[in-house]
C-alpha cells in the first residue's frame, strides 16, 4: 500500500515540483505549524471513497501505514517503511481560513491535496482531497513523534523570525503583534508581515529591511540590513524621532568643503525634514534617521552618503530663537569622513517633500483613483508592500508586482501598461482621470443597515461545512455600531459593503483573516444571523445569537445599556405599575443608539433606559423625559432585594493570548447604586463580577474570589476571571479589584 502511495506521488522531484522557483507566488505562505503537530506520523487511510487512488489500510497492520513528516515551517514529506530516505511531497503550504484555519498542500502531478487543521493542538487527522476539492478519505493515527528528520529545508533560516520578534517587542506602536499578523511570501520580497491595526508592512529582501504604510508613509523606506538590525534593533530608523524644531523646508549651500568632497563648494539644495522624521534632499526621499546619543543620521545607501544633525542645538533657550531659522547638516561618507557642512535658512514650515521635489496638483484625486481600483478590482490591481505611489518625469504611477501591471496618470489622463494590458513601449491612454473617478464612485455599492441592530451579540457557530475552521458550538462575540462597522471577537472588519451580484446582502470582508461575513437584513428578524465563508466564496459556518448589550465599541463599553437588566425593568414595570405601563403587543423595545425605550399607546407613557439612567415621560411626568433613578437601584427597589446605596470601583489588568500573542489591557470603571453582597456569599460576589465584566469578557469560564476585606461602610475583594473561546485558541485572564463604598 505504501509503495502504491509513493507511485501516486511519483515524479515529484524529476518534474521539478519541489523548489520550482515559484516559492514567491502570491498565494504561498510561510506557515508556522504548532509544535504539537510537527514531526513524524504513521497513519492509516480510512473512509476512502470509490475511485480514490489511495485505498483503506489495515489498522491492525502497521506495515501498510502511510508515513508523513511535517516540519516547523510546513514542508510535507514521506518515506517508505523499508527506507530511511525522506522525499519532499510539497514545500508550498497554503493557509486557508485566515491564521486560525487549516494548512493545505497541493501535489499537482498526483491530483492530491492534504489538509491539516492547525486550529487545534491535538492531532485529529489529515483530510485527503483531490485538487478539485473532492474528499477522498482521511489519514488517521496517533500524535506525531517529534522528529522531522531531514524533511525539506526551512524556508526561513530563523533570523527573519528573530528580527520580527525584536521589532514587535521594541516598537509595538508600529508593529503590534496579534493572531492576524503572520509571515507572508510574495510581492517581490523574501518574507513580509502586514500589521492591519497600523496598516504597516515590514518586509525583508536580500538581507535588507523595508517598511511602508502608516507613519512610515506611502513609499518603501529602507531601514537597514537584517544582520545589523538583529545585532542592534534599537538602531532601527522609525518615524517621529526628530524634534519639531528641525521640521520644515530649508534652502542650504555646501560650505567648509574638503578636497575629496563629491560635491563642489556652494552647491545649493532644498532640504525637507517631514513631521514624521523623513529627510528629502531635492528628489531623494530618504528614510527615517538613526538616532544615537545626541545625533540623528540619515543614510543614502545608494550614494554611500549620509547627513547628520546635532539634536542638542535647541537646548539653550537664549540661542533657540536665533537658530530657529537656521539649518546645519553635516555632509559625510558612510565611513564618517566629513565632506562639508550644508548651511542656510529655513524657508518654510512646510513638512511635505513637495517642497523639495514638486508634486502633481492632482495627487489627491490620483491616490483616490488608485485606492478605488485596488478595492473594486483586486485581482488586477492587488495591493502589497511593493505597491505605492511613485513619480517619474510627468507620470505619477503605481506598479502592481503580482500582476505586472502599471497604472499611470499624466496631465489628467490615465494610462495602462503591462500584464493583461500588454507590453508596450509607451503606456496606452485609457480615459480621463475625472471620467474614471466618476465611474468608479458610481459603481461602488454601500450596504444600508438598520441602526436598530447596533449592539453587542453573544454568538455561536453552527452548520459548519467540512471546510470550516470553526467548530460547531464555538462561541464568539460580534459588535455592530450604528455606522455598520463590525468586530468579530475583537477583530475589526470595517464597514459593510454591497455587491452588484447580490445587492440585498451586506458584506464584511478581511484580506488579513481570509474571511467574508454576509448578512441578509430582510431575513434578520430575530437576533443576528451571519454567514461566514472564505474570500473565494467557500461556505464555512452560520454564526447566530442574540443581543446582550447596546455597547457598540469593539473592545466593549461598560457604560452601555445592559439589555438583560433593561428587559427585567420593563417586565417589572408592566407587572407592578400596569396602570402606567400596560403590557401589549404594540409595546416593544425600540433602539436609538445607546438608548432603549418602550412606548405604551394606551396611556401615552414612555419608559426609557440609557446606560444606568432611567427616565419617564407622559401623563403626570410631562412631555419631556424626566430622570427617575438608577437601573440597578430601581430593579432592587421593586423586587425588594438588598441595599443599593454603594458605589463600585473596578480596577485591574487583563491578559489576552491569541495564537501565542499576548495583549495586555487595563480595566478602570465605576458604577453607582450597586447592591453590596454578603462577604460570606461567594455566589453573590461571583454574580456581581459576572454582571459587571460581561461587556469586556463575554464568555466567562471561572471566577475565583480572594482577599475579601470589609468594614461597616466598605467592602473589597479580588476576582480572578478567566474566559476561553474556541475561536483561534483565544484565552483571556483578568485580575480585578472590586471596591464598594457607601454613596
C-alpha positions as CSV (number, residue, x, y, z in Angstrom):
1,X,0.0,0.0,0.0
2,X,2.8,2.4,0.9
3,X,4.6,1.7,-2.4
4,X,1.3,2.4,-4.3
5,X,1.0,5.7,-2.3
6,X,4.5,6.6,-3.4
7,X,3.7,5.7,-7.0
8,X,0.8,8.0,-7.0
9,X,3.2,10.7,-5.8
10,X,5.9,9.6,-8.2
11,X,7.8,12.0,-10.4
12,X,7.7,14.9,-8.0
13,X,11.5,15.5,-7.9
14,X,12.2,14.8,-11.5
15,X,9.3,17.1,-12.6
16,X,10.8,19.9,-10.5
17,X,7.6,20.4,-8.5
18,X,9.7,21.0,-5.3
19,X,11.8,24.1,-5.5
20,X,10.3,25.0,-8.9
21,X,11.2,28.7,-8.4
22,X,7.7,29.7,-7.5
23,X,8.1,29.9,-3.8
24,X,7.4,33.6,-4.0
25,X,4.0,33.1,-5.5
26,X,1.4,35.4,-4.1
27,X,-0.7,32.6,-2.7
28,X,2.1,30.9,-0.7
29,X,2.5,31.5,3.0
30,X,5.3,30.6,5.4
31,X,3.1,28.6,7.7
32,X,4.1,28.2,11.3
33,X,3.0,24.8,12.4
34,X,2.1,24.4,16.2
35,X,4.8,22.4,17.9
36,X,2.4,19.7,18.9
37,X,1.6,19.0,15.3
38,X,5.2,18.9,14.0
39,X,7.0,15.6,13.5
40,X,6.7,12.1,12.1
41,X,3.3,10.5,11.5
42,X,2.4,6.8,11.0
43,X,-1.1,6.9,9.5
44,X,-3.9,4.7,8.2
45,X,-6.2,5.6,5.4
46,X,-9.9,5.4,6.3
47,X,-13.2,6.2,4.7
48,X,-11.7,6.1,1.2
49,X,-14.3,6.8,-1.5
50,X,-14.8,4.8,-4.6
51,X,-12.2,5.8,-7.1
52,X,-9.7,7.1,-4.5
53,X,-6.1,6.4,-5.6
54,X,-5.3,5.5,-2.0
55,X,-7.3,2.6,-0.6
56,X,-8.2,2.0,3.1
57,X,-5.3,0.4,5.0
58,X,-5.5,-2.2,7.8
59,X,-5.4,-0.6,11.2
60,X,-4.2,-3.8,12.7
61,X,-1.2,-4.0,10.3
62,X,1.4,-1.2,10.6
63,X,3.4,-2.5,7.5
64,X,1.0,-0.7,5.2
65,X,0.9,2.5,7.1
66,X,1.5,5.8,5.3
67,X,4.4,7.7,6.8
68,X,4.4,11.5,6.7
69,X,6.7,14.3,8.1
70,X,5.7,17.9,8.8
71,X,8.5,20.3,9.6
72,X,8.0,23.5,11.6
73,X,7.6,25.7,8.5
74,X,5.1,23.5,6.8
75,X,7.1,21.3,4.4
76,X,5.4,17.9,3.9
77,X,7.5,14.7,3.3
78,X,7.1,11.0,3.2
79,X,9.2,7.8,3.1
80,X,8.8,4.0,2.8
81,X,8.8,1.7,5.8
82,X,11.9,-0.1,4.3
83,X,13.9,3.0,3.7
84,X,15.2,6.0,5.6
85,X,15.2,8.2,2.6
86,X,12.9,11.1,3.1
87,X,11.1,12.6,0.0
88,X,9.6,16.0,-0.1
89,X,5.9,15.9,-1.2
90,X,5.2,19.7,-1.1
91,X,7.0,22.7,0.4
92,X,4.3,25.2,-0.7
93,X,1.7,25.1,2.0
94,X,-1.3,27.5,1.7
95,X,-3.2,28.8,4.8
96,X,-7.0,28.6,4.4
97,X,-9.5,30.4,6.6
98,X,-7.1,33.0,7.9
99,X,-4.4,32.5,10.5
100,X,-6.7,30.2,12.6
101,X,-7.7,27.8,9.8
102,X,-6.2,24.8,8.0
103,X,-3.0,24.2,6.1
104,X,-3.3,22.7,2.7
105,X,-0.7,21.1,0.5
106,X,-1.4,20.6,-3.3
107,X,0.5,17.8,-5.0
108,X,-0.4,18.8,-8.6
109,X,1.1,15.9,-10.6
110,X,-0.9,13.4,-8.5
111,X,-4.0,15.5,-8.2
112,X,-4.0,15.2,-4.4
113,X,-4.5,17.8,-1.6
114,X,-3.6,17.2,2.0
115,X,-5.3,19.3,4.7
116,X,-4.3,19.6,8.3
117,X,-6.4,21.6,10.9
118,X,-4.0,23.8,12.9
119,X,-6.8,25.4,14.9
120,X,-6.2,22.7,17.5
121,X,-3.1,21.4,19.3
122,X,-4.5,17.9,19.3
123,X,-4.0,15.9,16.1
124,X,-7.2,14.6,14.6
125,X,-6.1,13.5,11.2
126,X,-5.3,14.7,7.6
127,X,-8.1,15.1,5.2
128,X,-7.2,13.9,1.7
129,X,-8.8,15.6,-1.3
130,X,-8.4,15.8,-5.0
131,X,-7.1,19.1,-6.1
132,X,-10.5,19.9,-7.5
133,X,-11.9,19.7,-3.9
134,X,-13.4,16.2,-3.7
135,X,-13.0,14.5,-0.4
136,X,-11.2,11.1,-1.0
137,X,-10.7,9.9,2.6
138,X,-8.9,10.6,5.8
139,X,-5.5,9.7,7.2
140,X,-5.7,9.0,10.9
141,X,-3.3,7.9,13.7
142,X,-1.7,8.8,16.9
143,X,0.0,12.0,17.9
144,X,3.2,12.7,15.9
145,X,6.7,11.7,17.2
146,X,8.7,14.9,17.5
147,X,11.1,14.0,14.7
148,X,11.2,15.9,11.3
149,X,14.3,14.1,10.2
150,X,15.7,15.9,7.1
151,X,12.3,16.8,5.8
152,X,12.8,19.8,3.5
153,X,14.7,22.9,4.1
154,X,13.4,25.6,6.4
155,X,12.3,28.5,4.1
156,X,13.4,31.0,6.7
157,X,16.7,30.5,8.4
158,X,15.4,31.7,11.8
159,X,16.9,35.2,11.6
160,X,13.8,36.6,9.9
161,X,11.6,35.5,12.8
162,X,14.1,36.7,15.3
163,X,14.0,40.1,13.7
164,X,10.2,40.3,13.5
165,X,10.0,39.3,17.2
166,X,12.6,42.0,18.1
167,X,10.8,44.7,16.1
168,X,7.4,43.8,17.6
169,X,8.9,43.9,21.1
170,X,10.8,47.2,20.8
171,X,8.4,49.1,18.5
172,X,4.9,47.8,19.3
173,X,3.4,51.2,18.3
174,X,4.4,50.4,14.7
175,X,4.5,46.6,14.7
176,X,1.8,45.3,17.1
177,X,1.8,41.5,17.2
178,X,-1.5,39.7,17.0
179,X,-3.0,36.4,15.7
180,X,-3.7,38.2,12.4
181,X,0.0,39.0,11.8
182,X,1.9,36.2,10.2
183,X,4.7,35.6,7.7
184,X,3.8,36.0,4.1
185,X,5.8,35.4,0.9
186,X,5.4,37.4,-2.3
187,X,5.2,40.8,-3.9
188,X,8.9,40.6,-4.6
189,X,10.1,40.0,-1.0
190,X,11.6,37.0,0.7
191,X,9.1,37.4,3.5
192,X,7.0,40.2,5.0
193,X,4.4,40.8,7.7
194,X,1.4,43.1,7.5
195,X,0.1,44.8,10.7
196,X,-3.6,45.6,10.0
197,X,-4.1,47.8,13.1
198,X,-1.3,50.3,12.0
199,X,-1.5,49.5,8.2
200,X,2.3,48.9,8.1
201,X,4.2,46.4,6.0
202,X,7.6,45.2,7.4
203,X,9.4,43.3,4.6
204,X,12.8,41.6,4.0
205,X,14.5,41.2,0.7
206,X,18.2,40.2,0.0
207,X,19.1,40.9,3.7
208,X,17.6,44.4,3.5
209,X,14.7,45.5,5.7
210,X,11.9,47.8,4.4
211,X,8.8,49.3,5.8
212,X,5.8,51.1,4.3
213,X,2.4,52.4,5.4
214,X,1.1,54.2,8.4
215,X,3.6,56.7,9.8
216,X,6.2,55.2,7.5
217,X,4.5,56.8,4.6
218,X,3.3,55.6,1.2
219,X,6.7,54.8,-0.2
220,X,9.0,52.0,0.8
221,X,11.6,53.1,3.4
222,X,14.8,51.1,3.7
223,X,15.5,50.6,7.4
224,X,18.9,48.8,7.2
225,X,20.3,45.3,6.8
226,X,18.8,42.3,8.6
227,X,22.1,41.4,10.2
228,X,22.8,44.9,11.6
229,X,19.2,45.3,13.0
230,X,19.3,41.9,14.7
231,X,22.5,43.0,16.4
232,X,21.0,46.3,17.5
233,X,17.3,46.6,17.0
234,X,17.4,50.0,18.8
235,X,19.3,51.4,15.8
236,X,16.3,50.9,13.5
237,X,15.2,54.2,12.0
238,X,11.5,54.8,12.8
239,X,9.2,57.8,12.5
240,X,8.9,60.7,14.9
241,X,12.4,60.8,16.4
242,X,13.3,64.4,15.3
243,X,12.1,67.3,17.4
244,X,9.7,69.8,15.8
245,X,12.5,72.4,16.0
246,X,14.1,70.8,12.9
247,X,11.0,70.1,10.9
248,X,10.4,72.3,7.8
249,X,11.9,73.3,4.4
250,X,15.5,74.6,4.2
251,X,17.5,76.1,1.3
252,X,21.1,75.2,2.1
253,X,24.5,75.6,0.5
254,X,27.6,73.4,0.9
255,X,30.3,75.1,2.9
256,X,33.7,74.2,4.5
257,X,34.3,71.7,1.7
258,X,37.1,69.2,1.8
259,X,39.2,68.5,-1.4
260,X,37.8,64.9,-1.6
261,X,34.1,66.0,-1.4
262,X,31.9,64.6,-4.3
263,X,30.0,68.0,-4.4
264,X,31.6,71.3,-5.1
265,X,31.6,74.2,-2.6
266,X,28.5,76.4,-3.0
267,X,26.2,73.5,-4.2
268,X,22.7,74.6,-3.3
269,X,20.0,72.1,-2.4
270,X,16.5,72.0,-0.9
271,X,16.2,70.0,2.3
272,X,12.8,69.0,3.8
273,X,12.5,67.3,7.3
274,X,9.0,65.9,7.4
275,X,6.7,65.8,10.5
276,X,7.5,62.0,10.7
277,X,11.3,62.5,10.5
278,X,12.0,61.7,6.9
279,X,14.6,63.7,5.1
280,X,14.2,64.8,1.4
281,X,17.1,66.2,-0.4
282,X,15.9,67.5,-3.8
283,X,14.5,64.4,-5.5
284,X,16.0,62.0,-2.9
285,X,13.4,60.8,-0.4
286,X,15.5,59.2,2.3
287,X,14.4,57.0,5.2
288,X,14.0,57.9,8.8
289,X,17.1,58.8,10.9
290,X,19.1,56.6,13.1
291,X,19.2,58.4,16.4
292,X,22.2,57.7,18.6
293,X,23.1,59.8,21.6
294,X,22.7,63.5,20.5
295,X,22.8,63.0,16.8
296,X,20.3,62.0,14.1
297,X,21.7,60.5,10.9
298,X,20.0,59.9,7.5
299,X,21.7,57.4,5.2
300,X,21.7,57.4,1.4
301,X,22.9,53.9,0.9
302,X,22.8,54.2,-2.9
303,X,25.4,57.0,-2.8
304,X,27.4,56.0,0.2
305,X,26.5,59.4,1.7
306,X,24.9,60.5,5.0
307,X,23.5,63.7,6.5
308,X,23.8,64.3,10.2
309,X,22.4,66.9,12.7
310,X,23.2,67.7,16.3
311,X,20.0,67.2,18.4
312,X,21.2,69.4,21.3
313,X,21.2,72.7,19.3
314,X,17.9,73.8,20.8
315,X,18.9,73.1,24.5
316,X,19.9,76.8,25.2
317,X,16.8,79.0,25.4
318,X,18.8,82.1,24.6
319,X,20.0,80.6,21.3
320,X,16.8,78.9,20.4
321,X,15.1,81.8,18.8
322,X,18.2,82.9,16.9
323,X,18.7,79.4,15.5
324,X,15.1,78.6,14.7
325,X,15.5,79.7,11.1
326,X,18.9,78.1,10.5
327,X,19.8,74.7,9.1
328,X,23.1,72.9,9.6
329,X,23.6,69.4,8.2
330,X,27.0,67.7,8.2
331,X,27.7,66.0,4.8
332,X,29.6,62.8,5.3
333,X,30.6,59.4,3.9
334,X,29.3,56.2,5.5
335,X,32.8,55.8,6.9
336,X,32.4,59.1,8.8
337,X,34.7,61.3,6.6
338,X,33.2,64.8,6.6
339,X,32.9,66.4,3.2
340,X,31.5,69.7,4.3
341,X,28.5,71.4,6.0
342,X,25.2,72.4,4.4
343,X,24.3,75.8,5.9
344,X,21.4,78.1,5.2
345,X,18.0,79.2,6.3
346,X,14.6,77.6,7.0
347,X,12.4,79.0,4.1
348,X,9.1,77.4,5.2
349,X,7.5,75.4,8.0
350,X,6.1,73.1,5.3
351,X,7.0,69.5,6.0
352,X,5.8,68.0,2.7
353,X,8.5,66.6,0.5
354,X,6.8,68.5,-2.4
355,X,8.9,71.4,-1.1
356,X,11.9,69.6,-2.4
357,X,10.6,67.6,-5.3
358,X,7.4,69.2,-6.6
359,X,4.0,67.5,-6.5
360,X,1.4,66.6,-9.0
361,X,-1.5,69.0,-8.5
362,X,-4.0,66.1,-9.0
363,X,-2.2,63.9,-6.4
364,X,-5.3,63.7,-4.0
365,X,-7.6,62.6,-6.9
366,X,-4.9,60.2,-8.2
367,X,-4.5,58.5,-4.8
368,X,-8.3,58.2,-4.6
369,X,-8.3,56.6,-8.0
370,X,-5.6,54.1,-7.0
371,X,-7.5,53.2,-3.8
372,X,-10.8,52.6,-5.7
373,X,-9.3,50.4,-8.4
374,X,-7.5,48.3,-5.7
375,X,-10.7,48.0,-3.8
376,X,-13.0,47.1,-6.7
377,X,-10.6,45.2,-9.0
378,X,-8.1,43.4,-6.6
379,X,-7.4,40.6,-9.0
380,X,-5.9,43.1,-11.5
381,X,-4.6,45.7,-9.1
382,X,-3.6,43.8,-5.9
383,X,-2.1,46.0,-3.1
384,X,1.1,44.9,-1.4
385,X,4.2,46.2,0.3
386,X,5.8,47.0,-3.1
387,X,2.7,48.9,-4.4
388,X,2.8,52.6,-3.7
389,X,2.6,55.9,-5.5
390,X,5.7,56.8,-7.4
391,X,6.8,59.6,-9.8
392,X,8.8,59.5,-13.0
393,X,9.0,62.7,-15.0
394,X,5.4,63.9,-15.5
395,X,3.9,60.5,-14.7
396,X,2.5,59.6,-11.3
397,X,2.1,55.8,-11.2
398,X,1.8,52.6,-9.3
399,X,3.3,49.2,-10.3
400,X,1.4,46.0,-9.2
401,X,4.1,43.4,-8.8
402,X,1.9,40.3,-8.7
403,X,0.1,41.1,-12.0
404,X,3.0,43.2,-13.6
405,X,0.6,46.0,-14.4
406,X,1.5,49.7,-14.5
407,X,-1.2,52.4,-13.9
408,X,0.0,55.9,-14.6
409,X,-1.6,59.4,-14.6
410,X,-0.2,62.4,-16.6
411,X,-1.9,65.7,-17.1
412,X,-5.3,64.3,-16.1
413,X,-5.1,61.2,-18.4
414,X,-4.9,57.6,-17.1
415,X,-2.5,55.2,-18.9
416,X,-2.1,51.4,-18.6
417,X,0.7,49.0,-19.5
418,X,1.9,45.5,-18.7
419,X,0.2,42.3,-17.6
420,X,-3.2,41.7,-19.2
421,X,-3.0,45.1,-20.9
422,X,0.0,44.0,-23.0
423,X,3.6,45.2,-23.0
424,X,4.1,48.4,-24.9
425,X,7.0,50.7,-25.5
426,X,4.8,53.6,-24.3
427,X,1.8,53.3,-21.9
428,X,-1.6,53.3,-23.6
429,X,-4.1,56.1,-22.8
430,X,-7.3,54.7,-21.4
431,X,-9.5,57.6,-20.2
432,X,-9.5,60.8,-18.3
433,X,-9.0,60.7,-14.6
434,X,-12.2,62.7,-13.9
435,X,-14.3,60.3,-16.0
436,X,-12.9,57.2,-14.4
437,X,-13.3,58.6,-10.9
438,X,-17.0,59.3,-11.7
439,X,-17.5,55.8,-13.0
440,X,-15.7,54.1,-10.0
441,X,-17.7,56.2,-7.5
442,X,-20.9,55.3,-9.2
443,X,-20.0,51.6,-9.2
444,X,-19.3,51.3,-5.5
445,X,-22.2,50.0,-3.5
446,X,-22.9,50.8,0.1
447,X,-24.8,48.5,2.3
448,X,-27.7,50.1,4.2
449,X,-28.2,48.5,7.6
450,X,-31.0,49.4,10.1
451,X,-29.5,51.3,13.1
452,X,-31.7,49.2,15.4
453,X,-29.4,46.2,15.1
454,X,-26.4,48.0,16.6
455,X,-25.0,46.4,19.8
456,X,-23.1,43.5,21.2
457,X,-24.1,39.9,20.4
458,X,-23.3,36.6,22.0
459,X,-22.9,34.2,19.1
460,X,-22.3,30.6,18.4
461,X,-21.1,28.8,15.3
462,X,-23.3,26.1,13.7
463,X,-24.0,24.3,10.4
464,X,-20.2,24.1,9.7
465,X,-19.1,22.7,6.3
466,X,-16.3,20.2,6.1
467,X,-14.1,23.2,5.1
468,X,-14.9,25.4,8.1
469,X,-12.1,26.3,10.5
470,X,-14.7,26.9,13.3
471,X,-16.1,24.1,15.4
472,X,-19.9,23.9,15.8
473,X,-20.8,25.3,19.2
474,X,-17.8,27.5,19.5
475,X,-18.7,30.9,20.9
476,X,-17.7,34.4,19.7
477,X,-18.7,38.0,20.3
478,X,-20.0,40.2,17.4
479,X,-20.2,44.0,17.8
480,X,-22.1,46.2,15.3
481,X,-22.1,50.0,15.5
482,X,-24.7,52.4,14.0
483,X,-22.4,53.1,11.0
484,X,-22.4,49.4,10.1
485,X,-18.8,48.6,11.3
486,X,-18.4,45.0,12.6
487,X,-16.0,43.4,15.0
488,X,-15.7,39.6,15.4
489,X,-14.2,38.6,18.7
490,X,-12.4,41.9,19.0
491,X,-11.1,41.9,15.4
492,X,-12.3,44.8,13.3
493,X,-13.8,44.1,9.8
494,X,-14.7,47.7,9.0
495,X,-17.9,48.9,7.4
496,X,-20.4,46.9,5.5
497,X,-20.3,47.0,1.7
498,X,-22.7,45.8,-1.0
499,X,-22.1,43.8,-4.2
500,X,-23.7,44.2,-7.5
501,X,-24.3,40.4,-7.8
502,X,-26.2,40.3,-4.5
503,X,-27.5,43.9,-3.8
504,X,-29.7,42.8,-1.0
505,X,-26.9,41.5,1.2
506,X,-24.4,43.3,3.3
507,X,-20.7,42.1,3.4
508,X,-17.8,42.5,5.7
509,X,-14.5,41.2,4.2
510,X,-11.0,41.0,5.6
511,X,-8.0,40.0,3.5
512,X,-5.9,39.6,6.6
513,X,-8.2,36.9,8.1
514,X,-9.3,35.4,4.8
515,X,-12.9,35.7,5.9
516,X,-16.1,37.1,4.3
517,X,-19.1,37.7,6.5
518,X,-22.6,38.3,5.0
519,X,-25.9,39.4,6.4
520,X,-29.4,39.5,4.8
521,X,-31.0,42.4,6.7
522,X,-34.5,41.5,5.4
523,X,-34.3,37.9,6.8
524,X,-32.7,39.0,10.0
525,X,-35.9,39.2,12.1
526,X,-34.8,37.6,15.4
527,X,-31.3,38.0,16.9
528,X,-28.4,38.2,14.4
529,X,-27.6,35.6,11.7
530,X,-24.3,35.9,9.8
531,X,-23.0,33.6,7.1
532,X,-19.2,33.1,7.2
533,X,-17.2,32.0,4.2
534,X,-13.8,32.3,2.6
535,X,-13.0,35.3,0.4
536,X,-13.2,32.9,-2.6
537,X,-16.8,32.0,-1.6
538,X,-16.2,28.7,0.1
539,X,-19.0,28.3,2.7
540,X,-17.8,27.9,6.3
541,X,-20.4,28.3,9.1
542,X,-23.5,30.0,10.3
543,X,-22.9,32.4,13.2
544,X,-26.1,33.2,15.2
545,X,-27.0,34.7,18.5
546,X,-28.8,37.4,20.4
547,X,-28.0,40.9,21.6
548,X,-26.7,41.1,25.2
549,X,-25.8,44.9,25.3
550,X,-26.2,48.1,23.3
551,X,-22.4,48.5,23.5
552,X,-21.0,49.4,20.1
553,X,-17.3,49.7,20.8
554,X,-15.1,46.9,19.6
555,X,-13.4,46.5,23.0
556,X,-16.7,46.8,24.9
557,X,-18.2,49.7,26.8
558,X,-19.0,49.5,30.5
559,X,-21.5,52.4,30.2
560,X,-23.6,50.7,27.5
561,X,-27.2,49.7,28.3
562,X,-27.4,46.2,29.7
563,X,-30.3,44.6,27.7
564,X,-30.9,41.9,30.2
565,X,-31.4,44.4,33.0
566,X,-33.5,46.7,30.7
567,X,-35.9,43.9,29.8
568,X,-36.1,43.0,33.5
569,X,-37.1,46.5,34.4
570,X,-39.7,46.7,31.6
571,X,-41.2,43.4,32.8
572,X,-41.3,44.7,36.5
573,X,-42.9,48.0,35.4
574,X,-45.6,46.2,33.4
575,X,-46.2,43.9,36.3
576,X,-46.2,46.3,39.3
577,X,-47.3,49.5,37.6
578,X,-49.7,48.2,34.9
579,X,-51.9,51.3,35.1
580,X,-49.0,53.4,33.7
581,X,-47.2,50.8,31.6
582,X,-49.8,48.2,30.4
583,X,-48.2,45.3,28.5
584,X,-49.4,44.8,25.0
585,X,-48.3,43.6,21.6
586,X,-47.7,47.2,20.4
587,X,-45.3,48.0,23.3
588,X,-41.9,46.7,22.4
589,X,-38.2,47.6,22.6
590,X,-37.1,50.5,20.3
591,X,-33.4,51.4,19.9
592,X,-31.8,54.8,19.4
593,X,-28.1,54.5,19.8
594,X,-27.3,53.5,23.4
595,X,-31.0,54.1,24.5
596,X,-33.8,51.6,24.6
597,X,-37.3,52.6,25.3
598,X,-40.9,51.4,25.2
599,X,-44.0,53.4,24.3
600,X,-47.3,52.5,25.8
601,X,-50.0,53.9,23.5
602,X,-52.9,53.0,25.8
603,X,-51.6,55.5,28.4
604,X,-49.2,57.7,26.3
605,X,-46.3,56.8,28.6
606,X,-42.7,56.2,27.6
607,X,-40.2,54.3,29.7
608,X,-36.6,55.0,28.6
609,X,-33.2,53.5,29.6
610,X,-29.8,54.8,28.7
611,X,-26.9,53.0,30.4
612,X,-27.8,53.1,34.1
613,X,-30.2,56.1,33.8
614,X,-34.0,55.5,33.7
615,X,-36.4,58.2,32.5
616,X,-40.1,58.5,32.0
617,X,-42.4,60.9,30.1
618,X,-46.1,61.2,29.5
619,X,-49.1,61.7,31.9
620,X,-48.1,63.5,35.1
621,X,-44.4,63.3,34.2
622,X,-44.9,65.8,31.4
623,X,-43.8,65.9,27.7
624,X,-40.1,65.7,28.3
625,X,-38.1,62.7,29.6
626,X,-37.7,63.0,33.4
627,X,-35.0,61.0,35.2
628,X,-36.5,58.7,37.8
629,X,-33.5,56.8,39.1
630,X,-30.7,54.2,38.5
631,X,-31.5,51.0,36.6
632,X,-29.9,48.6,39.1
633,X,-31.4,50.5,42.1
634,X,-34.9,50.6,40.6
635,X,-34.9,46.8,40.0
636,X,-33.8,46.2,43.5
637,X,-36.4,48.6,44.9
638,X,-39.2,46.9,43.0
639,X,-38.0,43.3,43.8
640,X,-37.2,44.3,47.5
641,X,-33.7,43.0,47.3
642,X,-30.6,44.3,49.3
643,X,-29.2,47.7,49.9
644,X,-28.2,49.5,46.7
645,X,-26.6,52.6,48.2
646,X,-23.0,51.6,47.2
647,X,-20.5,52.9,44.7
648,X,-18.4,50.3,42.8
649,X,-14.9,50.9,41.5
650,X,-13.3,48.1,39.4
651,X,-9.6,48.3,38.5
652,X,-7.0,45.8,37.3
653,X,-5.5,44.3,34.2
654,X,-6.4,41.7,31.6
655,X,-4.2,39.4,29.7
656,X,-5.4,38.1,26.3
657,X,-3.5,35.4,24.4
658,X,-4.3,34.9,20.8
659,X,-2.2,32.3,18.9
660,X,0.7,32.8,21.3
661,X,0.5,36.6,21.1
662,X,-0.1,38.4,24.4
663,X,-2.2,41.6,24.6
664,X,-2.4,43.5,27.9
665,X,-5.4,45.6,28.7
666,X,-6.2,48.0,31.6
667,X,-9.6,48.0,33.3
668,X,-10.9,51.0,35.2
669,X,-14.6,51.9,35.6
670,X,-17.2,53.0,38.2
671,X,-20.8,52.3,38.8
672,X,-23.3,53.6,41.4
673,X,-26.4,52.2,43.0
674,X,-24.8,48.8,43.5
675,X,-26.0,46.2,45.9
676,X,-23.4,45.1,48.4
677,X,-23.1,41.3,48.6
678,X,-22.6,39.4,51.9
679,X,-18.9,38.7,52.4
680,X,-19.7,35.0,53.1
681,X,-21.8,34.6,50.0
682,X,-19.4,33.6,47.2
683,X,-22.2,33.1,44.7
684,X,-23.4,36.6,45.2
685,X,-19.9,38.1,44.7
686,X,-19.4,36.0,41.6
687,X,-22.8,37.3,40.3
688,X,-21.6,40.9,40.9
689,X,-18.4,40.2,39.0
690,X,-20.2,38.5,36.1
691,X,-22.8,41.3,35.7
692,X,-20.1,44.0,35.6
693,X,-17.4,42.4,33.3
694,X,-19.7,40.8,30.8
695,X,-19.1,43.6,28.2
696,X,-15.3,43.1,28.3
697,X,-15.3,39.3,28.8
698,X,-18.4,37.9,27.0
699,X,-17.6,34.3,27.8
700,X,-16.7,33.6,31.5
701,X,-15.4,30.2,32.4
702,X,-14.4,30.7,36.0
703,X,-14.4,33.3,38.8
704,X,-12.2,33.0,41.9
705,X,-12.8,35.4,44.8
706,X,-9.8,36.1,47.1
707,X,-8.6,38.7,49.6
708,X,-12.0,39.7,51.0
709,X,-12.0,42.8,53.3
710,X,-14.8,44.8,54.7
711,X,-15.9,47.4,57.3
712,X,-19.3,48.9,58.1
713,X,-19.2,51.2,55.1
714,X,-16.8,49.5,52.7
715,X,-16.0,46.1,51.1
716,X,-13.3,44.9,48.7
717,X,-12.2,41.7,47.1
718,X,-10.1,40.5,44.2
719,X,-11.7,38.5,41.4
720,X,-9.6,36.3,39.1
721,X,-11.7,35.8,36.0
722,X,-10.9,33.6,33.0
723,X,-12.7,33.1,29.7
724,X,-11.7,30.8,26.9
725,X,-13.2,30.7,23.4
726,X,-12.7,28.1,20.7
727,X,-12.2,30.8,18.1
728,X,-8.5,31.0,17.2
729,X,-7.4,29.5,20.5
730,X,-8.0,32.7,22.4
731,X,-7.7,32.8,26.2
732,X,-8.5,35.7,28.5
733,X,-7.5,36.2,32.1
734,X,-8.3,39.2,34.2
735,X,-7.3,40.1,37.8
736,X,-9.7,42.8,39.1
737,X,-10.1,44.6,42.4
738,X,-13.7,45.3,43.3
739,X,-14.1,48.1,45.9
740,X,-17.6,49.1,47.3
741,X,-18.2,52.2,49.4
742,X,-21.4,53.9,50.6
743,X,-22.8,56.7,48.4
